[in-house]
Amino acid sequence: MPKQILLLRGINVGGHNKLPMKDLALILEGLGASDVQTYIQSGNVILSGALREAAISDAIEAAKGFRPQVLLIDADKFQRIAKVNPYPETTTEGKTLHIWFLSAPAHFDDAKAAELATETEHFHVTERAIYLHAPDGIGRSKLAAKLESLAGVPATARNWNTIAKLLEMLDA
């Protein structure tokens, strides 16, 4: 059974939408997933199985009372997105490079993104990902705050440290 990466958005943030990873693993196993491995508390999962995003959202809502955004990415696609990183020199600074994984091809507003970017920020858009190198951090970045709306499709971001760990887990 091929491996997939599951990325949840908006869980365990500021005491809201609490979903312990142990509970998430049980929910996923109840849907037929196997080899479930979670990484940190922000909804990063590697699993095997033929799951659907809507079924996962439904099951979490039934169990926990909220419906998170769910993005399933097959392992090969996840690895390709990581491999084509246009900023490979930044991977040693894992918190300065972020990838927004897109639920569908972007309808990206390059002009607006360029207006919002600071002198130190650089971005690159592909069909299913947006790469942002923000050496000054994304906490106050106007571009980072607007990337999903500029993409025009639902997205969820992970920093390079998290992506590297998920790649490592895939290879284990």
N, C-alpha and C positions, 0 to 999 in steps of 0.2 A: 504494500500500500504506500503510495507516495507521501512524502512529508509536506506539511503546510505550515506557514507562519500565520498565527492569529494575532492581530493587533487590535486591542480595545482602546477606545478613546473615552476620557472623562470618568474614569473610575478611580476611587481612592484619592480624590483630590480635595483637600481642605475639609476632610471629614464627611464628604458627600459621596453618594453612590458607592458605599462600602462593599467590596467584593474580595474577601480573602482568596488568595490563589489556590488554597486547598479546596475551597468551595467551588471555584471555577473549574478546577480539574475534575471534580466529581460531576458537575453539570455536563462538561464535555464528554466524559466517559459514559454518562447516561444517554448521550446522543449518539454513541457508537464510536467515539474517538478512542484511539489507543496510543501508547507511547507518549502520553501527555507530559510535557516538561514546561514549567513556568520559569520566568526570569523576572525578578523584582516585582514589586506590587502594582505596577502600572499597566498590567494587561498585555504581557508579551508571552506568547505560548508557541511551542513547537508541538505538533501532533501529527498523527497519521489517521486517515479516515476520510470518508466522503461526506463532509458536513457542509451545510449551507449557512450563509451569513444570517438570513432571516430566522432560521431555526435556532441559532445560537442566541440571537437577540430575544426571541420569544421565550426561550428557556431561562435566560437570566431574568427577564421581566417577571416570569411566573415565580421564580425562586426568591428574588430580591426586591421586586417592586419598582425597578427602573429599567430602562431600555438603552443600553450603551450603543454607540456607533461601533460596528464590527467590520473589520477588514480581513479577509482571508487571502493569502498570497501563496501560490505554490512555491516550493523551495527553490526550484530552478529560476523562477522569475525574480525572487528575492535576491538570490545570488547574483543574477545578471545586473539588477539595479545597483547593488553594492559595487560590483566589478567596474561598471562604467562611470564611477565617481569621477567627475571632472576636476576634483581638487585633491588628488591623492597625497600631496605634500602636507595636507592638514590632518591626516588621520592620526598623527601622533598627539594632536590636541583634540581629543575625542569629544569635548563639549562645545567646540567651536563650529563643528560641522554637523548639520542636521539634514535629514532627508524626510520630505513629506511624501508619503505613499498615497497615491491617488486612487479613488474607487473607480474612476473612468478616465478616459483621455481628457486632458485639461483644455480649457478655453482661456488660456492665460493672457492677461493684460500686461505685456512686457513694458509698455510705456509707463503705466501707473507704478509698476514694480520699480522701475529705474528711478522714478521720482521719489519713492519712499526709501530707497537704499541709501545708506550712509557711504562715505568714501571708502570705508574698510569692508563693506559687505559686498559679496559677490553671489550671484545666483545663476542657476542653469536649469532649464526646463526640458524634460523629455515627455514622452507620451504618458507614462505612469508614475513619474516622480519629479519632485522639485528639490534640487540640492541648494542649500544655503550655507555659505561659509560666513560666519559672523564672529570675527575674532574678539569683538567687544561684548559678546554674549547676546542672547535673544530676549532677555528679560525686558529690556526697554526698546527693543527694535520695532520700529513702526512697520518695517517690511515683514518681519516674522509674524506680527500680529495680524496682518492682512493677507498672508499667502494663500490661505484656503479660499477666501472670497475672490482673490485674484485668479485662482485656478478655475473657479466656477463649478467645482465638484467637491463632494466630501473628501476629506483627507485627514491623515493622522501622521504626526512627526515623531521621529526618534533621533537621538543624537548618535554620533558615530560609535561611542563606547557601547551603547546598547546594541547597535547593529553588529559590531564586531563580536560581541558575546553571543548573539543569536547565530551568527555564522559559525562560530566555534562549536556551539551546541549541535548544529546541523551536521558538522563533520565528525562528531564524537560517536 
